[in-house]
């Protein structure tokens, strides 16, 4: 399973890339706004930092302007995945860009029918938002199971399931069990994946006992 980092914060990406766990990056207009940085400059910098796909989202809502924006974003680097919203104009843009060989991430997916359309439009990634579904008292992970089932029924559908709006490690574990291809993780969730109180407790006890021996390995 691939892990993308869900942030536009270059310092965070640098720090986490050093763990060897980062296979790509996703951004959205809200994450970019949080950095206060110039969008195009920040994206170019991120593309230099990671080899894998870097999602950069269009902000127009009509087909012609989305396509122009998408083509401009794709020119920033070869690892750009143009992010388009799941609207009819977004799907048309997805089809046009993927026909040109550009990676496309179709975002704001909240239903299996939307995911089916994105795959038919040639999306490289579909981004179902599990956390936002949980927020409205719906089981977000059920959507991942349904999309997996649908995509697995048709060999021609090669779109990767990119689990988005991830809130906690349980979302990641459930996604992996269901065979999702990618999860995009806020930095705090990636860090939390390694945490367990029994690991901390066990290490503390080992180090205390080691100190009693008065020895040193080096
Ligand atoms: C990533 O592609 C999505 O934009 C992001 O995961 C949304 O997360 P949120 O629901 O926490 O804003």
Boltz pocket constraint, residues with backbone or C-beta under 6 A from the ligand:
constraints:
  - pocket:
      binder: B
      contacts: [[A, 6], [A, 26], [A, 27], [A, 28], [A, 107], [A, 127], [A, 129], [A, 131], [A, 132], [A, 163], [A, 164], [A, 165], [A, 166], [A, 184]]
      max_distance: 6.0
